[in-house]
């Protein structure tokens, strides 16, 4: 399958999910994450979901990270440079949706990319080799290429993997894991 076809297929599959299904599946994914051996790290990068795109609700994961007293990093996108700036999430962080309905911090303490230990990665689709398909702008590939080499990259998905994404580019960054309702897939 090529990326364009995967984007179309999984956007349609997400549209069919009810809000109740999204919440139930998101909670199940969070419960699968608790079983992983990743909780000895300090800095965890978390995406805030685009509700209009019916992304995995990361609020459950946010609650887990807070309960484990972890440092939570969220990002703001710069569409002019297709890059992201990272901020520490605190009680004082103000969040606002941008023009693409992405919830982003409007203020806060900046965090250097090299400090991040674990990245929870949004995606539309992925394959059995860990190749990920996002929305096609390259924000996360650029960000993940800037991270330290041993950063742990974990995709979150409502769906199982495709056999193969055929049009993978040199700068595309593979996932280390993908977590679904069924369990944790290691690549």
C-alpha positions in Angstrom: 0.0 0.0 0.0 1.2 3.5 -0.7 0.9 6.4 1.8 -1.8 8.2 -0.1 -4.0 5.1 -0.1 -3.3 4.4 3.6 -4.2 8.0 4.5 -7.5 7.7 2.7 -8.3 4.3 4.1 -7.6 5.1 7.7 -9.2 8.6 7.7 -12.4 6.8 6.5 -12.0 4.1 9.1 -11.7 6.7 11.8 -14.8 8.6 10.6 -16.8 5.4 11.3 -15.8 5.3 14.9 -18.3 6.7 17.4 -17.1 9.0 20.2 -17.8 6.1 22.7 -15.6 3.7 20.6 -12.8 6.3 20.5 -12.9 6.7 24.3 -13.1 3.0 25.0 -10.3 2.2 22.5 -8.1 5.0 23.8 -8.5 3.8 27.4 -7.6 0.3 26.3 -4.5 1.6 24.5 -3.4 3.5 27.7 -3.9 0.3 29.7 -1.6 -1.6 27.2 1.0 1.2 27.6 1.1 0.7 31.4 2.5 -2.8 30.8 5.5 -1.6 28.8 9.0 -1.3 30.3 9.4 2.4 29.5 8.6 4.1 32.9 12.1 4.5 34.1 12.6 7.6 31.9 12.1 11.3 32.8 10.9 13.3 29.7 7.9 12.0 27.7 6.7 13.8 24.6 2.9 13.6 24.2 0.7 14.7 21.3 -2.6 16.4 22.1 -5.3 14.8 19.9 -7.0 16.5 17.1 -10.6 15.6 18.1 -11.9 16.5 14.6 -9.6 13.9 13.1 -10.8 11.3 15.7 -7.2 10.6 16.9 -6.4 8.4 19.9 -7.4 10.4 23.0 -4.1 10.8 24.8 -5.7 12.3 27.9 -5.7 8.8 29.5 -1.9 8.6 28.9 -1.5 12.1 30.2 -3.1 11.0 33.5 -0.8 8.0 33.7 2.3 10.3 33.1 1.1 12.7 35.8 0.4 9.9 38.3 4.0 8.6 37.7 5.3 12.2 38.2 6.9 12.3 34.8 8.0 15.5 32.9 5.5 15.9 30.0 6.5 17.7 26.8 4.0 19.0 24.2 4.7 20.8 21.0 3.7 23.8 18.9 3.9 23.5 15.1 5.5 26.0 12.9 3.9 25.5 9.5 6.4 27.9 7.7 9.3 25.6 8.6 7.4 22.3 9.2 9.2 22.1 12.5 8.0 21.9 16.1 9.0 23.7 19.3 8.6 21.8 22.5 7.3 23.0 25.9 7.1 21.5 29.4 3.4 21.0 30.3 2.7 22.6 33.7 -0.4 23.7 35.5 0.2 27.2 34.0 0.5 26.1 30.4 -2.3 27.6 28.3 -3.5 25.5 25.4 -5.2 26.8 22.3 -6.2 25.1 19.0 -4.4 26.4 16.0 -6.0 26.9 12.5 -5.7 23.2 11.9 -7.5 22.3 15.2 -4.3 21.1 16.7 -4.2 21.8 20.5 -0.9 23.6 21.2 0.7 25.5 24.1 0.7 29.2 23.7 3.4 29.7 26.4 5.7 27.9 28.7 9.2 26.6 29.3 11.0 25.5 26.1 12.6 22.0 26.3 15.5 21.0 24.0 14.7 18.1 21.7 17.7 16.1 22.9 16.3 15.9 26.5 13.3 13.9 25.3 13.4 10.2 26.2 10.1 8.8 24.9 7.9 10.1 22.1 4.3 9.0 21.7 3.6 9.4 18.0 0.3 10.1 16.3 -0.3 8.3 13.1 -2.9 7.4 10.5 -1.4 4.0 9.5 1.7 1.9 9.9 3.2 -1.3 8.6 4.7 -4.5 10.1 8.2 -3.0 9.7 7.4 0.1 11.9 7.0 2.5 9.0 4.5 5.2 9.9 2.1 7.2 7.8 1.0 10.6 9.2 -0.8 13.5 7.5 2.0 14.1 5.0 3.7 17.3 6.2 6.7 15.7 7.7 6.6 17.4 11.1 7.2 14.2 13.2 9.8 12.8 10.8 11.8 16.0 11.1 11.3 16.1 14.9 12.2 12.4 15.4 15.4 12.9 13.3 16.4 15.7 15.7 15.9 13.5 18.8 18.8 11.6 20.4 19.5 8.2 18.8 18.1 6.2 21.7 14.8 8.0 22.0 11.9 5.5 22.2 9.3 6.0 19.5 5.8 4.6 20.3 2.9 4.9 17.8 -0.7 4.7 19.1 -3.3 3.2 16.8 -6.9 2.0 16.8 -6.0 -0.4 13.9 -3.7 -3.2 13.1 -0.7 -2.8 10.7 -0.7 -2.9 7.0 1.7 -5.5 5.6 3.9 -2.9 3.9 4.0 0.8 3.2 5.8 0.8 -0.2 6.7 4.5 -0.7 8.9 5.0 2.4 11.4 7.9 2.1 15.0 8.1 3.4 14.1 10.6 6.1 11.1 8.7 7.4 11.7 7.5 10.9 10.5 4.0 11.9 8.7 3.4 15.2 10.1 1.2 17.9 6.7 0.1 19.0 3.0 0.6 18.2 0.4 0.1 20.8 -3.2 -1.0 19.8 -6.2 -2.3 21.7 -4.8 -5.8 21.1 -1.4 -5.2 22.5 2.1 -3.9 21.9 3.9 -4.5 18.6 7.6 -4.4 18.8 9.6 -3.6 15.6 
